[in-house]
Amino acid sequence: MANVRDLKKDINYVLGDIIEAVYVWEYSNTDKDTKKSEAIIDEAIDTFDTLIAKVNNRSVDNKKSHFKAINAELEEKGRALIEKINKLG
């Protein structure tokens, strides 16, 4: 397992790229309503806050499994957000 700093960077990069993808979609689809895309951005920000809070939680017994679970959650939520971006139309 990578260290905490790398996990925080991964969270930042993945969710930052998702937000950037939404902005690109909004820029290239100026004629469409942005309520759904803004909801995706809000969800990405909420996911970021939740995952960083979990990483910063110092009261866990097994840190290795805790960080693996956070990494798995990042992957799961990231894929779900990408699916939502792909469904924007």
C-alpha distances in whole Angstrom, upper triangle without the diagonal:
4,6,9,11,10,9,13,14,12,14,17,18,17,20,22,22,24,26,27,28,30,32,33,34,36,37,38,40,42,45,42,41,38,38,35,33,33,32,29,28,29,26,24,24,24,21,20,21,20,16,17,19,16,13,16,17,17,19,16,16,13,10,7,9,11,8,7,11,11,10,12,15,14,15,18,19,19,21,23,24,25,27,29,29,31,33,35,38
4,7,8,6,7,10,11,10,13,15,15,16,18,20,20,22,24,25,26,28,30,31,32,34,36,37,38,40,43,41,40,37,37,34,32,32,31,28,27,28,26,23,23,23,20,18,20,19,16,15,18,16,12,15,17,17,19,17,18,15,12,9,12,12,9,9,13,12,10,13,15,14,15,18,20,19,21,23,24,24,27,29,29,30,33,34,37
4,6,5,6,9,10,11,13,14,16,17,19,20,21,23,25,26,27,29,30,32,33,35,36,38,39,41,44,42,41,37,37,35,33,32,31,28,27,27,26,23,22,23,20,18,19,18,15,14,16,14,11,12,14,14,17,15,16,14,11,10,13,12,9,11,14,12,12,15,17,15,17,20,21,20,23,25,25,26,29,30,30,32,34,35,39
4,5,5,6,9,10,11,12,14,15,17,18,20,21,23,24,26,27,29,30,32,33,34,36,38,39,42,40,38,35,34,32,30,29,29,26,24,24,23,20,19,20,17,15,15,15,12,10,12,11,7,9,11,11,15,14,15,14,10,10,13,11,8,11,13,11,11,14,15,14,16,19,19,19,22,24,23,24,27,28,28,31,33,34,37
4,5,5,6,9,10,11,12,14,16,16,18,20,21,22,24,26,27,28,30,31,32,34,36,37,40,38,37,34,34,32,29,29,28,26,24,24,23,20,19,20,18,15,16,16,13,11,13,13,10,11,14,14,18,17,19,18,14,14,16,15,11,14,16,13,13,16,17,15,17,20,20,19,22,24,23,24,27,28,28,30,33,33,36
4,5,5,6,9,10,10,12,14,15,16,18,20,20,22,24,25,26,28,30,31,32,34,36,39,37,36,33,33,31,28,28,27,24,23,24,22,19,19,20,17,15,16,17,13,12,15,14,11,13,16,17,20,19,20,18,15,14,16,15,11,12,15,12,11,14,15,13,15,18,18,17,20,22,21,22,25,26,26,28,30,31,34
4,5,5,6,9,10,11,12,14,15,17,18,20,21,23,24,26,27,29,30,32,33,35,37,35,34,31,30,28,26,26,25,22,21,21,19,16,16,17,14,12,14,13,10,9,12,11,8,11,13,15,18,16,18,16,13,12,13,12,8,10,11,9,7,11,12,10,12,15,15,14,17,19,19,20,23,24,24,26,28,29,32
4,5,5,6,9,10,11,12,14,16,16,18,20,21,22,24,26,27,28,30,32,33,36,34,32,29,29,27,24,24,23,20,19,19,18,15,14,15,13,9,11,12,9,7,10,10,8,10,13,15,18,17,20,18,15,15,16,14,10,13,14,10,10,13,13,11,13,16,15,14,18,19,18,20,23,23,23,25,28,28,32
4,5,5,6,8,10,10,12,14,15,16,18,20,21,22,24,25,26,28,30,31,34,32,32,28,28,27,24,23,23,20,18,19,18,15,15,16,14,11,13,15,12,10,14,14,11,13,17,18,21,21,23,21,18,17,19,17,13,15,16,13,11,15,15,12,14,17,16,14,17,20,18,19,22,23,22,24,27,27,30
4,5,5,6,8,10,10,12,14,15,16,18,20,21,23,24,25,27,28,30,33,31,30,27,27,25,22,22,22,19,17,19,17,14,14,16,13,11,13,14,11,11,14,14,12,14,17,19,22,21,23,21,17,16,17,16,12,13,14,11,9,12,12,9,10,13,13,11,14,16,15,16,19,20,20,22,24,25,28
4,6,5,6,8,10,11,12,14,15,17,18,20,21,23,24,26,27,29,31,29,28,25,24,22,20,19,19,16,14,15,14,10,11,12,9,7,10,10,8,8,11,11,10,13,15,18,20,19,22,20,17,17,17,15,12,13,13,9,8,11,10,7,9,12,11,9,13,15,13,14,18,18,18,20,23,23,27
4,6,6,6,8,10,10,12,14,15,16,18,20,21,22,24,26,27,30,28,27,23,23,22,19,18,18,16,13,15,14,10,10,12,10,7,10,12,10,9,13,14,12,14,17,20,23,22,25,23,20,20,20,18,15,16,17,13,12,15,14,10,12,15,13,11,15,16,14,15,19,19,18,21,23,23,26
4,6,5,6,9,10,10,12,14,15,16,18,20,21,22,24,26,29,27,26,23,24,22,19,19,19,16,14,16,15,12,12,15,13,10,14,15,13,13,16,17,15,17,20,23,26,25,27,25,22,21,22,20,17,17,18,15,13,15,15,11,12,15,14,11,14,16,14,14,17,18,17,19,22,22,25
4,5,5,6,9,10,11,13,15,15,17,19,20,21,23,25,27,25,25,21,22,20,17,17,17,14,13,15,13,10,11,13,11,9,13,14,12,13,16,16,15,18,21,23,26,24,27,25,22,21,21,19,16,16,16,13,11,13,12,8,9,11,10,7,10,12,10,10,14,15,14,16,19,19,22
4,5,5,6,9,10,11,13,14,15,17,18,20,21,23,25,23,22,19,19,17,14,14,14,11,9,11,10,6,8,10,8,7,11,12,11,12,15,16,15,17,20,23,25,24,27,26,23,22,22,20,17,18,17,14,13,14,12,9,10,12,9,7,10,11,9,10,13,13,12,15,18,17,21
4,5,5,6,9,10,11,12,14,15,16,18,20,21,24,22,22,18,19,18,14,14,15,12,10,12,12,8,9,12,11,9,12,15,13,13,17,18,17,19,22,25,28,27,30,28,25,25,25,23,20,20,20,17,16,17,16,12,14,16,13,10,13,15,12,12,16,15,14,16,19,18,21
4,5,5,6,9,10,10,12,14,15,16,18,20,23,21,21,18,19,17,14,15,16,12,11,14,14,10,12,15,13,12,16,17,16,16,20,21,20,22,25,28,30,29,32,30,27,26,26,24,21,21,21,18,16,18,17,13,13,15,13,10,12,14,11,10,14,14,12,14,17,16,19
4,5,5,6,9,10,11,12,14,15,16,18,21,19,18,15,16,14,11,12,12,9,8,11,10,8,10,13,11,11,15,16,15,16,20,20,20,22,25,28,30,29,32,30,27,26,26,24,21,21,21,18,16,17,15,12,12,13,11,8,10,11,7,7,11,10,8,11,14,13,16
4,5,5,6,9,10,11,12,14,15,16,19,17,17,13,14,13,9,9,11,8,6,9,10,7,9,12,12,11,14,16,16,17,19,21,21,23,25,28,31,30,33,32,29,28,28,26,23,24,23,20,19,19,17,14,15,16,13,11,13,13,9,10,13,12,10,13,15,14,17
4,5,5,6,9,10,10,12,14,15,19,17,17,14,16,15,11,12,14,11,9,13,13,11,12,16,15,14,17,19,19,19,22,24,23,25,28,31,33,33,36,34,31,30,30,28,25,26,25,22,21,22,20,17,17,19,16,13,15,16,12,11,15,14,11,14,16,14,17
4,5,5,6,9,10,11,12,14,17,16,16,13,15,13,10,12,13,10,10,14,14,12,14,17,16,16,19,21,20,21,24,25,25,27,30,33,35,34,37,35,32,31,31,29,26,26,25,23,21,21,20,17,16,17,15,12,13,14,10,9,12,11,8,10,13,11,14
4,5,5,6,9,10,10,12,15,13,13,10,11,10,6,8,10,8,7,11,12,10,12,15,15,16,18,20,20,21,24,25,25,27,30,33,35,34,37,36,33,33,32,30,27,27,26,23,22,22,21,18,18,18,15,13,14,13,10,9,12,10,7,10,11,9,12
4,5,5,6,9,10,11,14,13,13,10,12,12,8,9,12,10,9,12,14,13,14,17,17,17,20,22,22,23,25,27,27,29,31,35,37,36,39,38,35,35,34,32,30,30,29,26,25,25,23,20,21,21,18,16,17,17,13,13,15,14,10,13,15,12,14
4,5,5,6,8,10,13,13,14,12,15,14,10,12,15,13,12,16,17,15,17,20,20,20,23,25,24,25,28,29,29,31,34,37,39,39,41,40,37,36,36,34,31,31,30,28,26,26,25,22,22,22,20,17,18,18,15,13,15,14,11,12,14,12,13
4,5,5,6,9,11,10,11,10,13,11,8,11,13,12,12,15,16,15,17,20,20,21,23,25,25,26,29,30,30,32,35,38,40,39,42,40,38,37,36,34,32,31,31,28,27,26,25,22,22,22,19,17,17,17,13,12,13,12,8,10,11,8,9
4,6,5,6,9,8,9,7,10,10,7,9,12,12,11,14,16,16,17,20,21,21,23,25,26,27,29,31,31,33,35,39,41,40,43,42,39,39,38,36,34,33,32,29,28,29,26,24,24,24,21,19,19,19,15,15,16,14,10,12,13,10,10
4,6,6,9,10,12,10,14,14,11,13,16,15,14,17,19,18,20,23,23,23,26,28,28,29,31,33,33,35,37,41,43,42,45,44,41,41,40,38,36,35,35,32,30,31,29,26,26,26,24,21,22,22,18,17,19,17,13,15,16,13,13
4,6,9,9,12,12,15,15,12,15,18,16,16,20,21,20,22,25,25,25,28,30,30,31,34,35,35,37,39,43,45,44,47,45,43,42,41,39,37,36,36,33,31,32,30,27,27,27,25,22,22,22,19,17,18,17,13,14,15,12,11
4,5,6,9,9,13,13,11,13,16,15,16,19,20,20,22,24,25,26,28,30,30,32,34,35,36,38,40,43,45,45,47,46,43,43,42,40,38,37,36,34,32,32,30,28,27,27,24,22,22,21,18,17,18,15,13,13,13,10,9
4,6,8,9,12,13,12,13,16,17,17,19,21,21,22,25,26,27,29,31,32,32,35,36,37,39,41,44,46,46,49,48,45,45,44,42,39,39,38,35,34,34,32,30,30,29,27,25,25,24,21,20,20,18,15,16,16,13,12
4,7,9,12,14,13,15,17,18,19,21,23,23,25,27,28,29,31,33,34,35,37,39,39,41,43,47,48,48,51,50,47,47,46,44,42,41,40,37,36,36,34,32,31,31,28,26,26,25,22,21,21,19,16,17,16,13,11
4,6,9,10,10,12,14,15,16,18,20,21,22,24,25,26,28,30,31,33,34,36,37,39,40,44,46,45,48,47,45,44,43,41,39,39,37,35,34,33,31,29,29,28,25,24,23,22,19,19,18,15,14,15,13,10,8
4,6,7,8,10,12,13,14,16,17,19,20,22,23,25,26,28,29,31,32,34,35,37,38,42,43,43,46,45,43,43,41,39,38,37,35,33,33,32,29,28,28,27,24,23,23,21,18,18,18,15,14,15,14,10,10
4,6,5,6,8,10,11,12,14,15,16,18,20,21,23,24,26,27,29,30,32,33,35,38,40,40,43,42,40,40,38,36,34,34,32,30,30,29,27,25,25,24,21,20,20,18,15,16,16,13,12,14,13,9,10
4,6,5,6,9,10,11,12,14,15,16,18,20,21,22,24,26,27,29,30,32,33,37,38,38,41,40,38,39,37,34,33,33,31,29,29,28,25,24,24,23,20,20,20,18,15,16,16,13,12,15,13,10,12
4,5,5,6,9,10,11,13,14,15,16,18,20,21,22,24,26,27,29,30,32,35,37,36,39,38,36,36,34,32,31,31,28,26,26,25,22,21,21,20,17,16,17,14,12,13,13,9,9,12,10,8,10
4,5,5,6,9,10,11,13,14,15,17,19,20,21,23,25,26,27,29,31,34,36,35,38,37,35,35,33,31,29,29,27,25,24,24,21,20,20,19,16,15,15,14,10,11,12,9,7,11,10,7,10
4,5,5,6,9,10,11,12,14,15,17,18,20,21,23,24,26,27,29,33,34,34,37,36,34,34,33,31,29,29,27,25,25,25,22,20,21,20,16,16,17,15,12,14,15,11,11,14,14,11,14
4,5,5,6,9,10,10,12,14,15,16,18,20,21,22,24,26,27,31,32,32,35,34,32,32,31,28,27,27,25,23,23,23,19,18,19,18,14,14,16,13,10,13,13,10,10,14,13,11,14
4,5,5,6,9,10,10,12,14,15,16,18,20,21,22,24,26,29,31,30,33,32,30,30,29,26,25,25,23,20,20,20,17,15,16,15,11,11,12,10,7,9,10,7,8,11,11,10,14
4,5,5,6,9,10,11,12,14,15,17,18,20,21,23,24,28,30,30,33,32,29,30,29,26,24,25,23,20,20,20,17,15,17,16,13,12,14,13,9,11,13,11,10,14,14,13,16
4,5,5,6,9,10,11,12,14,15,17,18,20,21,23,26,28,28,31,31,29,29,28,25,24,25,23,20,20,21,17,16,18,17,13,13,16,14,11,14,15,13,13,17,17,15,18
4,5,5,6,9,10,10,12,14,15,16,18,20,21,25,26,26,29,28,26,26,25,22,21,22,19,17,17,17,14,13,14,13,10,10,13,10,8,12,13,11,12,15,15,15,18
4,5,5,6,9,10,10,12,14,15,16,18,20,24,25,25,28,27,24,25,24,21,19,20,18,15,15,16,13,10,12,12,9,8,11,10,7,10,13,11,11,15,16,15,19
4,5,5,6,9,10,11,12,14,15,17,18,22,24,24,27,27,24,25,24,21,20,21,19,16,16,18,14,12,15,15,12,12,15,14,11,14,16,15,15,18,19,18,22
4,5,5,6,9,10,11,12,14,15,17,20,22,22,25,25,23,24,23,19,19,20,18,14,16,17,13,12,15,14,11,12,15,14,12,15,17,15,16,20,20,20,23
4,5,5,6,8,10,11,12,14,15,19,20,20,23,22,20,21,19,17,15,16,14,11,12,13,9,8,11,11,8,9,12,11,10,13,15,14,15,18,19,20,23
4,5,5,6,8,10,11,12,14,18,20,19,23,22,19,20,19,16,15,16,15,11,12,14,11,9,12,13,10,10,14,14,12,15,17,17,17,20,22,21,25
4,6,5,6,9,10,11,12,16,18,18,22,22,19,20,20,17,15,18,16,12,14,16,13,12,15,16,13,14,17,17,15,18,20,19,20,23,24,24,28
4,6,5,6,9,10,11,15,16,16,19,19,17,18,17,14,13,15,13,10,12,14,10,10,14,14,11,13,16,16,15,18,20,19,21,24,24,25,28
4,5,5,6,9,10,13,15,14,18,17,14,15,15,11,10,12,10,7,9,11,8,8,11,12,10,12,15,15,15,17,20,19,20,23,24,25,29
4,5,5,6,9,12,14,14,18,17,14,16,16,13,11,14,13,9,11,14,12,10,14,15,14,14,18,18,17,20,22,22,23,26,27,27,31
4,5,5,6,10,12,12,16,16,14,16,16,12,12,15,13,10,13,15,13,13,17,17,15,17,20,20,20,22,25,24,25,28,29,29,33
4,5,5,9,10,10,13,13,11,13,12,9,9,11,10,7,11,13,11,11,15,15,14,16,19,19,19,22,24,24,25,28,29,30,33
4,6,8,10,10,13,13,9,11,12,8,7,11,10,7,10,13,12,11,15,16,16,17,20,21,20,23,25,25,26,29,30,31,35
4,6,9,10,13,14,11,14,14,11,10,14,14,11,14,16,15,15,18,20,19,20,23,24,23,26,28,28,29,31,33,33,37
4,6,7,11,12,10,13,13,10,10,14,13,11,14,17,15,16,19,20,20,21,24,24,24,27,29,29,30,33,34,35,38
4,6,9,10,9,12,13,10,11,15,15,14,16,19,18,19,22,23,23,24,27,28,28,30,32,33,34,36,38,38,42
4,7,9,9,13,13,11,13,16,15,15,18,20,19,20,23,24,24,26,28,29,29,32,34,34,35,38,39,40,43
4,6,6,10,10,7,10,13,12,12,15,17,17,18,21,22,22,24,26,27,28,30,32,32,34,36,37,38,42
4,6,9,9,8,11,13,13,14,17,18,19,21,23,23,24,26,28,29,30,32,34,35,36,38,40,41,45
4,6,6,6,9,10,11,13,15,16,17,19,20,21,23,24,26,27,29,30,32,33,35,36,38,40,43
4,6,5,6,8,10,10,12,14,15,16,18,20,21,22,24,26,27,28,30,31,33,34,36,38,41
4,5,5,6,9,10,11,12,14,15,17,18,20,21,23,24,26,27,29,30,32,33,35,37,40
4,5,5,6,9,10,10,12,14,15,16,18,20,21,22,24,26,27,29,30,31,33,35,38
4,5,5,6,9,10,11,12,14,15,16,18,20,21,22,24,26,27,29,30,32,33,37
4,5,5,6,9,10,10,12,14,15,16,18,20,21,22,24,26,27,28,30,32,35
4,5,5,6,9,10,11,12,14,15,17,18,20,21,23,25,26,27,29,31,34
4,5,5,6,9,10,10,12,14,15,16,18,20,21,23,24,26,27,29,33
4,5,5,6,9,10,10,12,14,15,16,18,20,21,22,24,26,27,31
4,5,5,6,9,10,10,12,14,15,16,18,20,21,22,25,26,30
4,5,5,6,9,10,11,12,14,15,17,19,20,21,23,25,28
4,5,5,6,8,10,11,12,14,15,17,18,20,21,23,26
4,5,5,6,8,10,10,12,14,15,16,18,20,21,25
4,6,5,6,9,10,11,12,14,15,16,18,20,24
4,5,5,6,9,10,11,13,15,16,17,19,22
4,5,5,6,9,10,11,12,14,15,17,21
4,5,5,6,9,10,11,12,14,16,19
4,5,5,6,9,10,10,12,15,18
4,5,5,6,9,10,11,13,16
4,5,5,6,9,10,11,15
4,5,5,6,9,10,13
4,5,5,6,9,12
4,5,5,7,10
4,5,5,9
4,6,8
4,6
4
